[in-house]
Amino acid sequence: MENFEGFFAAQRTEEAIFTRQSLGSMSDADFKRLAFFVKKKYGLDLFGKKSMVESRLYHYVIDRGFSSFEDYFRTVYDSENSDEMPNIINRLTTNYTYFLREQEHFKHFMTKFLPQAQSEKGREELRIWSAGCSFGNEAYSFAACMEEFFSERKTTIADRRILATDISRDALIAAKKGMYSKDAVKCLPEEWVEKYFTVTGGFYTVNERLRSQVVFRCHNLMDRISFKKKFDLIICRNVMIYFDKKTKSDLIKRFYDATVDGGYLYIGHAEAMPEELPYVREAAAVYRKEVSAK
Ligand SMILES: C[S@@+](CC[C@H](N)C(=O)[O-])C[C@H]1O[C@@H](n2cnc3c(N)ncnc32)[C@H](O)[C@@H]1O
Protein backbone atom coordinates (compact mmCIF):
# COMPACT_ATOMS: atom_id res chain seq x y z
CA MET A 1 0.00 0.00 0.00
CA GLU A 2 2.76 2.36 1.02
CA ASN A 3 4.56 1.50 -2.22
CA PHE A 4 1.53 2.35 -4.33
CA GLU A 5 1.15 5.66 -2.47
CA GLY A 6 4.81 6.36 -3.18
CA PHE A 7 4.39 5.46 -6.83
CA PHE A 8 1.38 7.75 -7.30
CA ALA A 9 3.08 10.57 -5.43
CA ALA A 10 6.12 10.26 -7.70
CA GLN A 11 3.86 10.22 -10.75
CA ARG A 12 2.04 13.36 -9.55
CA THR A 13 5.37 15.13 -9.04
CA GLU A 14 6.49 14.15 -12.53
CA GLU A 15 3.21 15.42 -13.97
CA ALA A 16 3.63 18.67 -12.07
CA ILE A 17 7.18 19.09 -13.34
CA PHE A 18 6.06 18.32 -16.87
CA THR A 19 3.16 20.83 -16.72
CA ARG A 20 5.39 23.43 -15.14
CA GLN A 21 7.94 23.04 -17.89
CA SER A 22 5.29 23.22 -20.56
CA LEU A 23 3.76 26.46 -19.24
CA GLY A 24 6.66 28.48 -20.63
CA SER A 25 7.40 32.06 -19.82
CA MET A 26 5.18 35.12 -20.01
CA SER A 27 5.60 37.11 -23.22
CA ASP A 28 6.67 40.75 -22.99
CA ALA A 29 3.43 41.76 -24.69
CA ASP A 30 1.30 39.88 -22.09
CA PHE A 31 3.33 41.36 -19.27
CA LYS A 32 3.03 44.93 -20.62
CA ARG A 33 -0.70 44.63 -21.10
CA LEU A 34 -1.14 43.33 -17.56
CA ALA A 35 1.15 46.01 -16.10
CA PHE A 36 -0.76 48.83 -17.86
CA PHE A 37 -4.14 47.44 -16.84
CA VAL A 38 -3.20 46.89 -13.20
CA LYS A 39 -1.59 50.34 -12.98
CA LYS A 40 -4.68 52.05 -14.35
CA LYS A 41 -7.25 50.09 -12.38
CA TYR A 42 -5.48 49.39 -9.09
CA GLY A 43 -2.58 51.86 -8.96
CA LEU A 44 -0.05 49.04 -8.58
CA ASP A 45 3.22 49.67 -10.34
CA LEU A 46 4.50 46.38 -11.80
CA PHE A 47 6.84 47.81 -14.39
CA GLY A 48 10.30 46.27 -14.14
CA LYS A 49 8.94 43.40 -12.03
CA LYS A 50 8.23 40.82 -14.73
CA SER A 51 9.98 37.93 -13.02
CA MET A 52 8.16 38.62 -9.74
CA VAL A 53 4.81 38.66 -11.58
CA GLU A 54 5.67 35.47 -13.45
CA SER A 55 6.71 33.55 -10.37
CA ARG A 56 3.70 34.67 -8.32
CA LEU A 57 1.23 33.66 -11.06
CA TYR A 58 2.98 30.51 -12.28
CA HIS A 59 1.45 27.85 -10.03
CA TYR A 60 -1.89 29.58 -9.99
CA VAL A 61 -2.14 29.49 -13.80
CA ILE A 62 -1.20 25.78 -13.77
CA ASP A 63 -3.74 25.04 -11.04
CA ARG A 64 -6.42 26.74 -13.13
CA GLY A 65 -5.67 24.20 -15.87
CA PHE A 66 -4.02 26.46 -18.45
CA SER A 67 -1.06 25.31 -20.50
CA SER A 68 0.36 28.77 -21.19
CA PHE A 69 0.22 32.32 -19.87
CA GLU A 70 -1.06 33.32 -23.29
CA ASP A 71 -4.15 31.07 -22.97
CA TYR A 72 -4.76 32.25 -19.46
CA PHE A 73 -4.64 35.96 -20.34
CA ARG A 74 -6.87 35.40 -23.36
CA THR A 75 -9.54 34.09 -20.98
CA VAL A 76 -8.96 36.93 -18.51
CA TYR A 77 -9.42 39.67 -21.11
CA ASP A 78 -12.00 37.95 -23.30
CA SER A 79 -14.54 37.43 -20.58
CA GLU A 80 -16.28 40.75 -19.94
CA ASN A 81 -17.40 39.87 -16.45
CA SER A 82 -14.14 38.14 -15.65
CA ASP A 83 -13.71 37.49 -11.97
CA GLU A 84 -10.07 36.78 -12.59
CA MET A 85 -8.54 40.21 -12.09
CA PRO A 86 -9.12 40.24 -8.29
CA ASN A 87 -7.52 36.77 -8.16
CA ILE A 88 -4.48 38.13 -9.98
CA ILE A 89 -4.33 41.11 -7.63
CA ASN A 90 -4.52 38.75 -4.64
CA ARG A 91 -1.36 37.10 -5.87
CA LEU A 92 0.53 40.24 -6.77
CA THR A 93 0.04 42.27 -3.61
CA THR A 94 1.74 41.62 -0.32
CA ASN A 95 -0.63 41.17 2.59
CA TYR A 96 2.11 41.13 5.22
CA THR A 97 0.83 42.62 8.47
CA TYR A 98 0.86 42.02 12.20
CA PHE A 99 -0.79 43.23 15.39
CA LEU A 100 0.37 46.57 16.83
CA ARG A 101 2.65 47.15 13.82
CA GLU A 102 4.47 50.51 14.07
CA GLN A 103 4.03 51.16 17.79
CA GLU A 104 4.45 54.96 17.48
CA HIS A 105 1.01 55.25 15.90
CA PHE A 106 -0.62 53.43 18.78
CA LYS A 107 1.14 55.76 21.19
CA HIS A 108 -0.13 58.79 19.27
CA PHE A 109 -3.60 57.23 19.14
CA MET A 110 -3.76 56.63 22.90
CA THR A 111 -2.06 59.82 24.11
CA LYS A 112 -3.18 62.41 21.53
CA PHE A 113 -5.91 61.31 19.17
CA LEU A 114 -8.29 59.70 21.67
CA PRO A 115 -7.76 62.24 24.50
CA GLN A 116 -8.47 65.07 22.02
CA ALA A 117 -11.68 63.41 20.85
CA GLN A 118 -12.70 62.67 24.44
CA SER A 119 -12.17 66.33 25.42
CA GLU A 120 -14.64 67.56 22.80
CA LYS A 121 -17.86 68.35 24.63
CA GLY A 122 -20.87 66.42 23.42
CA ARG A 123 -19.00 64.40 20.80
CA GLU A 124 -20.99 61.26 20.11
CA GLU A 125 -19.12 59.42 17.40
CA LEU A 126 -15.70 58.48 16.16
CA ARG A 127 -15.03 57.36 12.59
CA ILE A 128 -11.79 55.58 11.73
CA TRP A 129 -10.78 54.01 8.41
CA SER A 130 -8.13 51.33 8.07
CA ALA A 131 -7.48 51.59 4.31
CA GLY A 132 -5.59 48.53 3.02
CA CYS A 133 -6.37 46.49 6.13
CA SER A 134 -5.08 43.14 4.87
CA PHE A 135 -5.97 40.36 7.37
CA GLY A 136 -7.52 42.79 9.85
CA ASN A 137 -4.68 42.90 12.40
CA GLU A 138 -4.42 46.67 12.04
CA ALA A 139 -8.13 47.38 12.55
CA TYR A 140 -8.43 44.97 15.50
CA SER A 141 -5.31 46.50 17.12
CA PHE A 142 -6.84 49.99 16.99
CA ALA A 143 -10.20 48.60 18.18
CA ALA A 144 -8.44 47.03 21.20
CA CYS A 145 -6.78 50.37 21.98
CA MET A 146 -10.16 52.10 21.85
CA GLU A 147 -11.62 49.51 24.20
CA GLU A 148 -8.74 50.00 26.62
CA PHE A 149 -9.10 53.78 26.51
CA PHE A 150 -12.86 54.06 26.83
CA SER A 151 -13.44 51.24 29.30
CA GLU A 152 -11.61 53.35 31.88
CA ARG A 153 -13.53 56.56 31.17
CA LYS A 154 -17.02 57.94 31.16
CA THR A 155 -17.71 59.11 27.63
CA THR A 156 -20.35 60.60 25.39
CA ILE A 157 -18.68 58.91 22.40
CA ALA A 158 -20.91 55.87 22.24
CA ASP A 159 -20.72 55.31 18.49
CA ARG A 160 -17.16 54.20 17.70
CA ARG A 161 -16.52 52.49 14.42
CA ILE A 162 -13.61 51.33 12.33
CA LEU A 163 -14.18 50.78 8.65
CA ALA A 164 -11.54 48.35 7.34
CA THR A 165 -11.13 47.98 3.57
CA ASP A 166 -8.95 46.10 1.14
CA ILE A 167 -8.90 45.10 -2.50
CA SER A 168 -7.96 41.49 -1.71
CA ARG A 169 -10.99 39.28 -1.25
CA ASP A 170 -8.92 36.50 0.33
CA ALA A 171 -7.53 38.91 2.90
CA LEU A 172 -11.01 40.24 3.69
CA ILE A 173 -12.43 36.73 4.17
CA ALA A 174 -9.65 35.98 6.66
CA ALA A 175 -10.09 39.37 8.35
CA LYS A 176 -13.82 38.81 8.85
CA LYS A 177 -13.12 35.37 10.32
CA GLY A 178 -10.72 37.05 12.72
CA MET A 179 -8.93 33.77 13.43
CA TYR A 180 -5.19 33.94 14.11
CA SER A 181 -2.36 31.59 15.03
CA LYS A 182 -0.65 31.54 18.40
CA ASP A 183 2.37 33.13 16.74
CA ALA A 184 0.32 36.02 15.35
CA VAL A 185 -1.10 37.04 18.73
CA LYS A 186 2.35 36.98 20.35
CA CYS A 187 2.74 40.69 19.42
CA LEU A 188 -0.15 41.53 21.79
CA PRO A 189 -0.01 41.92 25.58
CA GLU A 190 -1.08 38.68 27.25
CA GLU A 191 -3.99 40.25 29.07
CA TRP A 192 -5.34 41.58 25.75
CA VAL A 193 -5.25 38.08 24.29
CA GLU A 194 -7.27 36.87 27.27
CA LYS A 195 -9.70 39.78 27.05
CA TYR A 196 -10.28 39.99 23.31
CA PHE A 197 -9.83 36.45 21.95
CA THR A 198 -11.35 33.02 22.42
CA VAL A 199 -9.17 29.99 21.90
CA THR A 200 -10.38 26.95 19.95
CA GLY A 201 -8.28 24.19 18.49
CA GLY A 202 -5.11 26.18 18.96
CA PHE A 203 -6.49 29.20 17.09
CA TYR A 204 -7.30 32.60 18.54
CA THR A 205 -10.54 34.19 17.39
CA VAL A 206 -11.35 37.86 17.93
CA ASN A 207 -14.34 38.16 20.24
CA GLU A 208 -17.52 40.17 19.90
CA ARG A 209 -16.18 43.04 21.96
CA LEU A 210 -13.73 44.01 19.18
CA ARG A 211 -15.64 42.56 16.28
CA SER A 212 -18.63 44.83 16.90
CA GLN A 213 -16.46 47.88 16.30
CA VAL A 214 -15.00 46.84 12.95
CA VAL A 215 -16.77 46.66 9.59
CA PHE A 216 -14.91 45.05 6.66
CA ARG A 217 -15.61 46.09 3.08
CA CYS A 218 -14.01 45.63 -0.32
CA HIS A 219 -12.76 48.95 -1.68
CA ASN A 220 -10.25 49.77 -4.38
CA LEU A 221 -8.26 52.82 -3.30
CA MET A 222 -8.17 53.94 -6.93
CA ASP A 223 -11.93 54.49 -6.81
CA ARG A 224 -13.85 57.56 -5.69
CA ILE A 225 -14.38 57.67 -1.93
CA SER A 226 -18.10 57.68 -1.40
CA PHE A 227 -18.54 56.61 2.21
CA LYS A 228 -21.39 58.50 3.87
CA LYS A 229 -19.39 60.19 6.60
CA LYS A 230 -15.96 61.78 6.78
CA PHE A 231 -13.29 60.22 8.99
CA ASP A 232 -11.61 61.48 12.15
CA LEU A 233 -8.65 59.27 11.35
CA ILE A 234 -7.54 57.52 8.18
CA ILE A 235 -4.89 54.82 8.59
CA CYS A 236 -3.21 53.88 5.32
CA ARG A 237 0.06 52.16 6.14
CA ASN A 238 2.34 50.16 3.91
CA VAL A 239 -0.10 50.36 1.01
CA MET A 240 1.05 53.41 -0.94
CA ILE A 241 4.51 51.88 -1.33
CA TYR A 242 3.08 50.11 -4.38
CA PHE A 243 1.89 53.35 -5.99
CA ASP A 244 3.78 55.85 -8.13
CA LYS A 245 4.00 59.58 -7.27
CA LYS A 246 0.91 60.71 -9.13
CA THR A 247 -1.28 57.85 -7.89
CA LYS A 248 -0.11 58.56 -4.37
CA SER A 249 -0.79 62.31 -4.45
CA ASP A 250 -4.22 61.81 -6.06
CA LEU A 251 -5.09 59.31 -3.32
CA ILE A 252 -3.88 61.65 -0.59
CA LYS A 253 -6.11 64.42 -2.00
CA ARG A 254 -9.07 62.04 -1.87
CA PHE A 255 -8.15 61.10 1.71
CA TYR A 256 -7.95 64.80 2.59
CA ASP A 257 -11.45 65.44 1.28
CA ALA A 258 -12.69 62.45 3.28
CA THR A 259 -11.10 63.69 6.52
CA VAL A 260 -12.95 65.93 8.99
CA ASP A 261 -11.31 69.27 9.84
CA GLY A 262 -8.76 68.58 12.55
CA GLY A 263 -8.71 64.89 11.58
CA TYR A 264 -5.61 62.74 11.08
CA LEU A 265 -3.86 60.55 8.53
CA TYR A 266 -1.39 57.84 9.58
CA ILE A 267 0.94 56.48 6.89
CA GLY A 268 3.67 53.84 7.11
CA HIS A 269 6.94 55.05 8.65
CA ALA A 270 8.92 53.80 5.66
CA GLU A 271 6.75 55.65 3.16
CA ALA A 272 7.76 58.84 1.41
CA MET A 273 5.06 61.48 1.01
CA PRO A 274 4.77 63.80 -2.01
CA GLU A 275 6.32 67.25 -1.42
CA GLU A 276 3.09 69.19 -1.87
CA LEU A 277 0.66 68.00 0.73
CA PRO A 278 -2.70 69.32 1.83
CA TYR A 279 -2.15 67.89 5.34
CA VAL A 280 0.22 69.37 7.91
CA ARG A 281 2.90 67.02 9.27
CA GLU A 282 2.49 66.62 13.04
CA ALA A 283 5.03 63.87 13.74
CA ALA A 284 6.80 61.08 11.86
CA ALA A 285 4.14 59.40 9.68
CA VAL A 286 1.35 61.44 11.35
CA TYR A 287 -0.48 64.14 9.36
CA ARG A 288 -3.32 66.44 10.29
CA LYS A 289 -5.97 68.39 8.42
CA GLU A 290 -5.78 71.90 9.84
CA VAL A 291 -8.42 72.81 12.39
CA SER A 292 -8.58 76.31 10.89
CA ALA A 293 -10.09 74.70 7.79
CA LYS A 294 -13.33 74.71 9.85
C1 LIG B 1 1.37 45.20 3.16
S1 LIG B 1 -0.34 45.19 3.42
C2 LIG B 1 -0.47 46.40 4.73
C3 LIG B 1 -1.48 46.02 5.77
C4 LIG B 1 -1.58 46.99 6.95
N1 LIG B 1 -2.04 48.28 6.53
C5 LIG B 1 -0.27 47.09 7.68
O1 LIG B 1 0.40 48.12 7.59
O2 LIG B 1 0.11 46.12 8.34
C6 LIG B 1 -0.93 46.11 1.98
C7 LIG B 1 -2.40 45.90 1.69
O3 LIG B 1 -2.82 46.89 0.74
C8 LIG B 1 -3.79 46.30 -0.12
N2 LIG B 1 -3.88 47.08 -1.37
C9 LIG B 1 -2.96 47.21 -2.34
N3 LIG B 1 -3.45 47.97 -3.35
C10 LIG B 1 -4.71 48.31 -3.00
C11 LIG B 1 -5.74 49.07 -3.64
N4 LIG B 1 -5.57 49.62 -4.85
N5 LIG B 1 -6.90 49.24 -2.98
C12 LIG B 1 -7.10 48.68 -1.76
N6 LIG B 1 -6.17 47.95 -1.11
C13 LIG B 1 -5.00 47.76 -1.73
C14 LIG B 1 -3.25 44.89 -0.33
O4 LIG B 1 -4.25 44.00 -0.75
C15 LIG B 1 -2.69 44.55 1.06
O5 LIG B 1 -3.61 43.85 1.85
The ligand as a Tripos MOL2 file, in Angstrom:
@<TRIPOS>MOLECULE
LIG
   27    29     1     0     0
SMALL
NO_CHARGES

@<TRIPOS>ATOM
      1 C1          1.3680   45.2010    3.1590 C.3       1 LIG1
      2 S1         -0.3380   45.1880    3.4150 S.3       1 LIG1
      3 C2         -0.4690   46.4040    4.7280 C.3       1 LIG1
      4 C3         -1.4840   46.0150    5.7730 C.3       1 LIG1
      5 C4         -1.5820   46.9890    6.9450 C.3       1 LIG1
      6 N1         -2.0370   48.2750    6.5280 N.3       1 LIG1
      7 C5         -0.2670   47.0920    7.6750 C.2       1 LIG1
      8 O1          0.4000   48.1180    7.5880 O.co2     1 LIG1
      9 O2          0.1150   46.1210    8.3360 O.co2     1 LIG1
     10 C6         -0.9280   46.1110    1.9790 C.3       1 LIG1
     11 C7         -2.4020   45.8950    1.6870 C.3       1 LIG1
     12 O3         -2.8230   46.8880    0.7370 O.3       1 LIG1
     13 C8         -3.7860   46.3000   -0.1170 C.3       1 LIG1
     14 N2         -3.8840   47.0780   -1.3670 N.ar      1 LIG1
     15 C9         -2.9590   47.2150   -2.3380 C.ar      1 LIG1
     16 N3         -3.4490   47.9660   -3.3480 N.ar      1 LIG1
     17 C10        -4.7140   48.3060   -3.0030 C.ar      1 LIG1
     18 C11        -5.7390   49.0740   -3.6400 C.ar      1 LIG1
     19 N4         -5.5730   49.6160   -4.8510 N.pl3     1 LIG1
     20 N5         -6.9030   49.2400   -2.9830 N.ar      1 LIG1
     21 C12        -7.1010   48.6830   -1.7590 C.ar      1 LIG1
     22 N6         -6.1720   47.9470   -1.1110 N.ar      1 LIG1
     23 C13        -4.9990   47.7550   -1.7290 C.ar      1 LIG1
     24 C14        -3.2480   44.8900   -0.3250 C.3       1 LIG1
     25 O4         -4.2490   44.0010   -0.7540 O.3       1 LIG1
     26 C15        -2.6930   44.5460    1.0640 C.3       1 LIG1
     27 O5         -3.6130   43.8450    1.8490 O.3       1 LIG1
@<TRIPOS>BOND
     1     1     2 1
     2     2     3 1
     3     2    10 1
     4     3     4 1
     5     4     5 1
     6     5     6 1
     7     5     7 1
     8     7     8 2
     9     7     9 1
    10    10    11 1
    11    11    12 1
    12    11    26 1
    13    12    13 1
    14    13    14 1
    15    13    24 1
    16    14    15 ar
    17    14    23 ar
    18    15    16 ar
    19    16    17 ar
    20    17    18 ar
    21    17    23 ar
    22    18    19 1
    23    18    20 ar
    24    20    21 ar
    25    21    22 ar
    26    22    23 ar
    27    24    25 1
    28    24    26 1
    29    26    27 1
@<TRIPOS>SUBSTRUCTURE
     1 LIG1         1 GROUP 0 **** ****
